Amino acid sequence: MFRLAEEKDFDFISKWDQHIDRKELKTILSLKRVYIAESEDNFMGWLRYNLFWDSIPFMNMLYFLEDYRKKGIGREFVAYWEKEMQKLGYQRVMTSTVSKEYAQHFYYKLGYIGIGGFMLQGEPYEIILEKEL
């Protein structure tokens, strides 16, 4: 159901993920920092991350196509990613969400803790969350 994305997935992911430059997407694919959720070869969504302070996995994007939302798949996908991060030797992970989005409640239910935030000029407050693995 979940797997590490491969370079062959680039065109498909870049079609859906409009939040990242195509060159940067190629880079993080080569660094093995993108995972795909699929069912019977149907693309459901993706998760991508980078490293905060070059040392802590920071989930930048968790996205599901409309038909696959609110089915518990996101919870399973995050748990899968967390286990993968543990296998790589990480002891904690981070993410963030805009304070006006429901996603913060999703992460709190998964054991993430708000550890601060910031507000860019003209933007809503961004909550930074962390979880010990």
N, C-alpha and C positions, 0 to 999 in steps of 0.2 A: 504494500500500500504506500509506503514511503521509501524513497531512495535518494541517493546523492545524484544531483543533476550532472549531466555530461555535456561536453561541448556540442554534441549533436542536438541538444535541447535548446540551443541558443535562440534560433528563429522563433520557436514557439513561445518561450518565456518573454522574449523582447516584444512580442506582439501584445502581450497582456501587461507587462510591467513597464508602465510609463513614468515611474518614479526614479529611474536610474539611467544614466547615459549608457549607450550601447557599448562603448569602449570599456567602461567600468564593469559592466555586466560580464563581458568576455574575461576580464581580469579575475573577478571573483569566482567565475566558473572554473577557471584554471587553478585557482587556489582551493577549490572544493568547498566553497562556502554557500552553496545553494542546494536546497533539497526540494524534491517534488513529491506531491501527494497525487496518487492516481489510483484508479480502480478499473480493472479489466481494460487497461490501456486508455481509459478516459482521464484526461488531465483534470484534476480537481483544484489544484492550487500550488503555492510554493512558499518557501521560507528561505530568507537569505540573511546572512549575518556578516559582520566584520569584527574586528577586535578593538575594544575600547582600551585606551592607553597601551595599545599593542599587546595586551595580555589577557583581557576578559572578553569572552564571546558576547557580542551585543547584537541581538536580533533586530535588524533594521526593517524587515518586512515579513509579515505573515498575512497571506491573502488567499481567499478561496473564491472561486467563481460562484455566482449567486445560487445555483442549484445545490451547492454543497455546504451552505452555511447553516448554522444552528442545528447540526446533527451530531455534535460531539467530536467531529473529526479534528477540529482545531486543538482541543484538549489532548487528544492522542498524538497529534503531530508535534506539539510542543514537548510532550513527555518523551517522544522519540528523539527529538533534537537534544534535549537535556541529557539523555543517556549517551548519545553520540559525543557530546561535549565531555562527559565524564570519561569515556573511553580514550579521549584525546588528552586526558590529564587535567582538565580544568575543574576548579572547585566551586566556581560560581558563574552565573550568567546574568546578563542585563538586557533590558529593553526599555522602550519609552512609548508613551502615548499622549495624545492631546487630552487635556483635562475635560473637554466637552464631549469626548467620545466614550461610548460604552465599553470600549476595550479595556479600560483600567479595571473594571469590575471582573472581567474575564481573567486578567492576570492576578488580581488579588485572590481569586478563588483557587488559582494554581499555586499559591504560596509565595508569590512575589510581594515584595515590600517596597513602598515608596521611600526613596532615599534622598529626594530633592527634586529640583527642576529648574527651569528657566523660561523666559518669555522673550522671544524675538519681537522687535518692534512691529506692531500691527498684527501680531499673531496671538492665538490663545496660549495659555500656560502649558508647557510640555512637562509631563511627570516622568522622572527617571525611576525605574524599578529594578530591583536586584533579587536574586534568589540564590541561596547557598545550595549546592548539590550534594 
